[in-house]
């Protein structure tokens, strides 16, 4: 022991360091139990790629076609439904349609779509053909907040809203 300026005996620096190491070592032990596992890292900020399951079982109603709002006042709103087994069906607003689709990650391919051939006084034939062309041009999709966006490359060719099942 070394005397201090106040006359008290203090432990030597070597002994003080040894005691500190012993206390630190004991503090790290928890009665022989393993230390708790390190929590996993937080999820990434980007959302996961959509899956085909996000599409199936929902009737999607067309709200926008190549940037223009779709008005259903002239007839029935065009729809699209993805069925199990890679089948798709729906309506052009007048005629029924069906075809196939393939989805993998955010990639989506539709068509070709077969349609009935009714003459529809309340629907411009060019609007029906524009919808079918947009579906067949689709290369990928995104689902967010009850809305389905169909893309041809980086261009949004159609937007549809969740309309309910079957």
C-alpha positions in Angstrom: 0.0 0.0 0.0 1.1 3.5 -0.8 0.3 6.4 1.5 -1.8 9.2 0.0 -1.4 12.9 0.7 -4.2 12.6 3.3 -2.3 9.9 5.1 -4.5 7.0 4.1 -3.0 3.9 2.6 -4.2 3.3 -1.0 -3.8 0.1 -3.0 -1.0 -0.1 -5.5 -1.9 0.7 -9.1 -1.3 -2.9 -10.0 -3.7 -4.2 -7.3 -6.3 -1.6 -8.3 -6.2 -2.7 -11.9 -6.5 -6.3 -11.0 -9.6 -5.6 -8.8 -11.2 -3.6 -11.6 -10.6 -6.5 -14.1 -12.1 -9.0 -11.6 -15.2 -6.8 -11.1 -15.6 -6.3 -14.8 -15.3 -10.0 -15.4 -17.9 -10.9 -12.8 -20.3 -8.3 -14.1 -20.1 -9.9 -17.5 -21.2 -13.3 -16.1 -24.9 -14.0 -15.4 -24.9 -17.0 -13.2 -23.6 -19.3 -15.9 -26.4 -18.5 -18.4 -25.5 -17.6 -22.0 -25.8 -14.1 -23.0 -29.0 -13.1 -24.8 -29.0 -13.5 -28.6 -28.3 -10.5 -30.7 -31.6 -9.2 -32.2 -31.9 -9.5 -36.0 -31.3 -6.3 -38.0 -34.4 -4.2 -38.7 -36.2 -4.9 -42.0 -35.0 -3.0 -45.0 -36.8 0.2 -45.9 -37.8 -1.2 -49.3 -41.0 -3.3 -49.4 -40.7 -6.9 -50.6 -41.6 -7.8 -54.1 -45.3 -8.5 -54.6 -46.5 -12.0 -55.0 -49.1 -13.6 -57.3 -51.1 -14.2 -54.1 -51.6 -10.4 -53.8 -53.5 -10.6 -57.1 -55.6 -13.7 -56.8 -59.1 -13.7 -55.4 -59.7 -10.1 -56.0 -61.9 -8.4 -58.7 -59.9 -5.3 -59.8 -61.8 -2.4 -61.4 -60.1 -0.2 -63.9 -59.8 3.5 -62.8 -57.1 4.8 -65.2 -55.9 3.8 -68.6 -52.7 5.3 -69.9 -53.0 8.3 -67.7 -56.7 9.1 -68.4 -59.4 8.5 -65.8 -61.9 5.8 -66.7 -65.6 6.9 -66.5 -68.0 4.0 -65.8 -71.0 6.2 -66.4 -71.4 4.9 -69.9 -71.5 1.3 -68.9 -69.9 -1.3 -66.6 -66.4 -0.5 -65.3 -63.8 -2.8 -66.9 -62.5 -5.4 -64.5 -59.7 -8.0 -64.2 -59.5 -11.0 -61.9 -56.6 -13.3 -61.4 -57.6 -16.9 -60.9 -55.5 -19.9 -59.6 -53.7 -21.8 -62.2 -52.5 -18.8 -64.1 -55.9 -17.9 -65.5 -57.3 -14.4 -65.8 -60.8 -13.2 -66.6 -62.8 -10.0 -66.4 -64.8 -7.5 -68.5 -63.8 -4.9 -71.0 -66.8 -2.8 -69.9 -69.1 -4.7 -72.3 -67.5 -8.0 -73.4 -66.3 -10.8 -71.2 -62.7 -11.7 -71.5 -60.4 -14.5 -70.4 -56.8 -15.6 -70.9 -53.7 -16.5 -69.0 -51.1 -14.8 -66.9 -47.7 -15.5 -65.4 -46.4 -13.7 -62.3 -43.0 -14.0 -60.7 -41.9 -11.4 -58.2 -43.0 -8.1 -59.7 -42.9 -9.5 -63.2 -46.3 -10.0 -64.9 -47.4 -11.1 -68.3 -51.0 -11.2 -69.4 -52.7 -12.6 -72.5 -53.5 -13.0 -75.1 -57.1 -12.3 -73.9 -60.1 -13.8 -75.7 -63.3 -11.8 -75.6 -66.9 -12.3 -76.5 -68.1 -10.3 -79.5 -71.2 -8.4 -78.3 -72.1 -5.1 -80.0 -72.1 -2.6 -77.2 -73.9 0.7 -77.9 -72.7 2.2 -74.6 -68.9 1.6 -75.2 -66.6 3.0 -77.8 -64.8 0.0 -79.4 -61.5 1.9 -79.3 -61.7 2.1 -75.5 -62.2 -1.7 -75.3 -59.2 -2.3 -77.6 -57.0 0.2 -75.7 -57.7 -1.8 -72.4 -56.9 -5.1 -74.1 -53.7 -3.7 -75.6 -52.6 -2.3 -72.2 -53.2 -5.7 -70.6 -51.1 -7.5 -73.2 -48.3 -4.8 -73.0 -48.0 -5.4 -69.2 -44.5 -6.5 -68.1 -44.7 -5.9 -64.3 -47.0 -4.7 -61.5 -47.2 -3.2 -58.1 -49.9 -3.4 -55.4 -50.2 -0.7 -52.7 -53.1 0.6 -50.7 -55.8 -1.4 -52.5 -54.5 -0.2 -56.0 -53.0 -2.4 -58.7 -50.7 -0.6 -61.1 -49.8 -2.3 -64.4 -46.6 -1.3 -66.1 -45.2 -1.7 -69.6 -41.5 -1.1 -68.8 -41.5 2.1 -66.7 -44.8 3.4 -68.0 -48.0 2.9 -66.0 -50.5 1.6 -68.6 -53.4 0.9 -66.2 -54.5 1.5 -62.6 -57.1 -0.7 -61.0 -58.7 -0.6 -57.6 -59.6 -3.5 -55.4 -63.3 -4.2 -56.0 -63.9 -7.3 -53.8 -63.7 -11.0 -54.3 -65.2 -13.1 -57.0 
